[in-house]
Amino acid sequence: MNTAPAPELFTWEFATDPYPAYAWLREHSPVHRTTLPSGVEAWLVTRYADARQALADQRLSKNPVHHADDAQGKSKTGIPGERSAGLMTHLLNIDPPDHTRLRRLVSKAFTPRRVAEFAPRVQELTDGLIDGFAARGSADLIHEFAFPLPIYAICDLLGVPREDQDDLRDWAGMMIRHGKGPRGGVARAVKKIRRYLADLIHRKRLGDGDDLISGLIRASDHGEHLTEDEVVAMCFVLLFAGFETTINLIGNGTHALLRHPEQRAVLQSALARGEHGLLETGVEELLRFDGPVEMATWRYATEDLEIGGVAVAEGDPVLVVLAAADRDPARFDSPDTLDLARGDNKHLGYGHGIHYCIGAPLARLEGHTALATLLTRLPDLRLGEDPAELRWRGGLIMRGLRTLPVEFTPR
């Protein structure tokens, strides 16, 4: 009988490498009740089969109204500051039929054709950012590359004027600094973003633009019943979800490639030959191996139910641990091995079911472009710091590095 104690969760050591702890949970307590750092009690779902089932289970609601905790407990779930800023009516917090209606409207912005049309702008942004540090021979790839690229991209898609985009970049930076910023900084940043978006939406009602905000306004004005608050909340969550996930995809992906030089070399050789097949499977593998979203966003049981044979009470919060599910040996061969050519890679990095990430096509485009351009333009890219010294951001949902110092031959 294995008497090893349960691993300690949510420490800085855990944040650096949570995978051994998740392996223990998958084997010994796959549906695990724990107290989160906020004091909220929740269930962690860690096996692939259970995770996939839970992500598609309509008895697990996205609406925080179903959380059995008191009002103080409810305020500790979701995106920090969204409740006080009146930003609750977005895709991450609602169920059908409202979810179906809003997703149908927003999905028009992420069609394959629309994303393909946006590719030249993503390449332009990527090259411009690399130009900013290529001659120096060193950079922090998070702050100088992985962070600004998706911010500027999603701002362009939404229709934020170029002269306002640096303000959005600053406010977004406050949102992801968590404990490193001033107390209450996240909530203040969220309120600033909300005020800005509300004003921008009001101004765009007078025009006929072809950006996403203008499209949402026209949909709301043509009988789709999208309220002003829904437009603001939708734009906010697209901004929030559209930049932090991509920051982490680029940052975590580059980090994994630099820690696995043999895999990086094979990918660089393929890119040098003009072959992009390995890049496509490689990005999927990076999403599985150390993806940008550690846990799916909050769910709440609307009735007593079972997950993996464990009883979950009505009102209990449930967090599906994507990072654990995507390293489940029952689903993936050699799950702790990075294999850019891996086939049959149905990872859960962008979720599953009706809440599958609507911006995944854009995130993949940005990931493909960023990684291919970095490896091509800076072929001798290497870590500029001992890997043990790197620090990961705290928080439940996202997994990403605070900084990623690199060095290379100046170009």
Solvent accessible surface area in square Angstrom, and as a share of the most:
residue,aa,sasa,rsa
1,M,227,1.01
2,N,89,0.46
3,T,116,0.68
4,A,50,0.39
5,P,115,0.72
6,A,56,0.44
7,P,40,0.25
8,E,134,0.60
9,L,25,0.13
10,F,51,0.21
11,T,40,0.24
12,W,141,0.50
13,E,133,0.60
14,F,16,0.07
15,A,19,0.15
16,T,56,0.33
17,D,71,0.37
18,P,0,0.00
19,Y,21,0.08
20,P,85,0.53
21,A,11,0.08
22,Y,0,0.00
23,A,41,0.32
24,W,55,0.19
25,L,1,0.00
26,R,24,0.09
27,E,120,0.54
28,H,69,0.31
29,S,28,0.18
30,P,22,0.14
31,V,7,0.04
32,H,35,0.16
33,R,102,0.37
34,T,21,0.12
35,T,79,0.46
36,L,4,0.02
37,P,99,0.62
38,S,47,0.30
39,G,47,0.45
40,V,3,0.02
41,E,81,0.36
42,A,0,0.00
43,W,29,0.10
44,L,1,0.00
45,V,0,0.00
46,T,0,0.00
47,R,95,0.35
48,Y,17,0.06
49,A,74,0.57
50,D,19,0.10
51,A,0,0.00
52,R,95,0.35
53,Q,92,0.41
54,A,2,0.01
55,L,6,0.03
56,A,53,0.41
57,D,24,0.12
58,Q,139,0.62
59,R,88,0.32
60,L,9,0.04
61,S,4,0.03
62,K,3,0.01
63,N,49,0.25
64,P,10,0.06
65,V,101,0.58
66,H,74,0.33
67,H,9,0.04
68,A,76,0.59
69,D,56,0.29
70,D,90,0.47
71,A,83,0.64
72,Q,121,0.54
73,G,5,0.05
74,K,42,0.18
75,S,67,0.43
76,K,88,0.37
77,T,10,0.06
78,G,28,0.27
79,I,16,0.08
80,P,69,0.43
81,G,20,0.19
82,E,3,0.01
83,R,100,0.36
84,S,79,0.51
85,A,10,0.08
86,G,40,0.39
87,L,0,0.00
88,M,43,0.19
89,T,60,0.35
90,H,1,0.00
91,L,11,0.06
92,L,45,0.22
93,N,11,0.06
94,I,20,0.10
95,D,40,0.21
96,P,57,0.36
97,P,111,0.70
98,D,66,0.34
99,H,3,0.02
100,T,74,0.43
101,R,44,0.16
102,L,1,0.00
103,R,55,0.20
104,R,118,0.43
105,L,7,0.03
106,V,1,0.00
107,S,43,0.28
108,K,126,0.53
109,A,3,0.02
110,F,12,0.05
111,T,50,0.29
112,P,115,0.72
113,R,162,0.59
114,R,58,0.21
115,V,16,0.09
116,A,65,0.50
117,E,102,0.46
118,F,25,0.10
119,A,33,0.25
120,P,92,0.58
121,R,45,0.16
122,V,0,0.00
123,Q,70,0.31
124,E,103,0.46
125,L,17,0.09
126,T,0,0.00
127,D,43,0.22
128,G,43,0.41
129,L,32,0.16
130,I,0,0.00
131,D,89,0.46
132,G,61,0.59
133,F,3,0.01
134,A,5,0.04
135,A,78,0.60
136,R,129,0.47
137,G,10,0.09
138,S,44,0.29
139,A,9,0.07
140,D,28,0.14
141,L,2,0.01
142,I,3,0.01
143,H,89,0.40
144,E,52,0.23
145,F,0,0.00
146,A,1,0.00
147,F,14,0.06
148,P,1,0.00
149,L,0,0.00
150,P,0,0.00
151,I,0,0.00
152,Y,33,0.13
153,A,0,0.00
154,I,2,0.01
155,C,0,0.00
156,D,28,0.14
157,L,10,0.05
158,L,0,0.00
159,G,15,0.14
160,V,5,0.03
161,P,38,0.24
162,R,147,0.54
163,E,141,0.63
164,D,27,0.14
165,Q,6,0.03
166,D,85,0.44
167,D,68,0.35
168,L,1,0.00
169,R,67,0.25
170,D,86,0.45
171,W,45,0.16
172,A,0,0.00
173,G,6,0.06
174,M,35,0.16
175,M,5,0.02
176,I,11,0.06
177,R,99,0.36
178,H,65,0.29
179,G,74,0.71
180,K,140,0.59
181,G,23,0.23
182,P,83,0.52
183,R,231,0.84
184,G,41,0.39
185,G,4,0.04
186,V,23,0.13
187,A,35,0.27
188,R,115,0.42
189,A,0,0.00
190,V,0,0.00
191,K,78,0.33
192,K,74,0.32
193,I,0,0.00
194,R,50,0.18
195,R,152,0.55
196,Y,29,0.11
197,L,0,0.00
198,A,27,0.21
199,D,71,0.37
200,L,3,0.01
201,I,0,0.00
202,H,113,0.50
203,R,105,0.38
204,K,36,0.15
205,R,82,0.30
206,L,157,0.78
207,G,53,0.51
208,D,129,0.67
209,G,31,0.30
210,D,122,0.63
211,D,22,0.11
212,L,8,0.04
213,I,0,0.00
214,S,5,0.03
215,G,28,0.27
216,L,2,0.01
217,I,7,0.04
218,R,97,0.35
219,A,15,0.12
220,S,17,0.11
221,D,86,0.45
222,H,137,0.61
223,G,51,0.49
224,E,50,0.22
225,H,140,0.62
226,L,8,0.04
227,T,73,0.43
228,E,70,0.31
229,D,75,0.39
230,E,20,0.09
231,V,0,0.00
232,V,1,0.00
233,A,0,0.00
234,M,1,0.00
235,C,0,0.00
236,F,1,0.00
237,V,5,0.03
238,L,11,0.05
239,L,1,0.01
240,F,24,0.10
241,A,29,0.23
242,G,21,0.20
243,F,0,0.00
244,E,4,0.02
245,T,10,0.06
246,T,1,0.01
247,I,1,0.00
248,N,1,0.01
249,L,2,0.01
250,I,1,0.01
251,G,1,0.01
252,N,1,0.01
253,G,1,0.01
254,T,3,0.02
255,H,19,0.08
256,A,4,0.03
257,L,2,0.01
258,L,20,0.10
259,R,118,0.43
260,H,47,0.21
261,P,75,0.47
262,E,102,0.46
263,Q,37,0.16
264,R,34,0.12
265,A,50,0.39
266,V,85,0.49
267,L,3,0.01
268,Q,35,0.15
269,S,53,0.34
270,A,4,0.03
271,L,19,0.10
272,A,92,0.71
273,R,150,0.55
274,G,54,0.52
275,E,85,0.38
276,H,93,0.41
277,G,47,0.45
278,L,34,0.17
279,L,7,0.04
280,E,97,0.44
281,T,54,0.31
282,G,1,0.01
283,V,1,0.00
284,E,37,0.17
285,E,0,0.00
286,L,5,0.03
287,L,2,0.01
288,R,3,0.01
289,F,20,0.08
290,D,12,0.06
291,G,11,0.11
292,P,0,0.00
293,V,22,0.13
294,E,14,0.06
295,M,1,0.01
296,A,9,0.07
297,T,36,0.21
298,W,16,0.06
299,R,8,0.03
300,Y,2,0.01
301,A,0,0.00
302,T,43,0.25
303,E,79,0.35
304,D,103,0.54
305,L,12,0.06
306,E,106,0.47
307,I,3,0.01
308,G,43,0.42
309,G,62,0.59
310,V,46,0.26
311,A,75,0.58
312,V,1,0.01
313,A,51,0.39
314,E,107,0.48
315,G,3,0.03
316,D,19,0.10
317,P,5,0.03
318,V,0,0.00
319,L,0,0.00
320,V,0,0.00
321,V,0,0.00
322,L,5,0.02
323,A,9,0.07
324,A,0,0.00
325,A,0,0.00
326,D,3,0.01
327,R,18,0.07
328,D,9,0.05
329,P,85,0.54
330,A,98,0.76
331,R,62,0.23
332,F,4,0.02
333,D,121,0.63
334,S,74,0.48
335,P,16,0.10
336,D,92,0.47
337,T,73,0.42
338,L,6,0.03
339,D,53,0.27
340,L,3,0.02
341,A,70,0.54
342,R,27,0.10
343,G,54,0.52
344,D,102,0.53
345,N,25,0.13
346,K,131,0.55
347,H,22,0.10
348,L,1,0.01
349,G,3,0.03
350,Y,10,0.04
351,G,12,0.12
352,H,45,0.20
353,G,34,0.32
354,I,75,0.38
355,H,34,0.15
356,Y,75,0.29
357,C,38,0.23
358,I,23,0.12
359,G,16,0.15
360,A,1,0.00
361,P,53,0.33
362,L,8,0.04
363,A,6,0.05
364,R,56,0.21
365,L,31,0.15
366,E,2,0.01
367,G,0,0.00
368,H,42,0.19
369,T,15,0.09
370,A,0,0.00
371,L,2,0.01
372,A,15,0.12
373,T,14,0.08
374,L,1,0.01
375,L,6,0.03
376,T,89,0.52
377,R,75,0.27
378,L,1,0.00
379,P,57,0.36
380,D,50,0.26
381,L,0,0.00
382,R,112,0.41
383,L,35,0.18
384,G,32,0.31
385,E,68,0.30
386,D,83,0.43
387,P,48,0.30
388,A,73,0.57
389,E,97,0.43
390,L,2,0.01
391,R,120,0.44
392,W,12,0.04
393,R,18,0.07
394,G,23,0.22
395,G,57,0.55
396,L,34,0.17
397,I,32,0.16
398,M,28,0.13
399,R,11,0.04
400,G,1,0.01
401,L,1,0.00
402,R,37,0.13
403,T,50,0.29
404,L,0,0.00
405,P,32,0.20
406,V,2,0.01
407,E,71,0.32
408,F,4,0.02
409,T,66,0.39
410,P,78,0.49
411,R,138,0.50
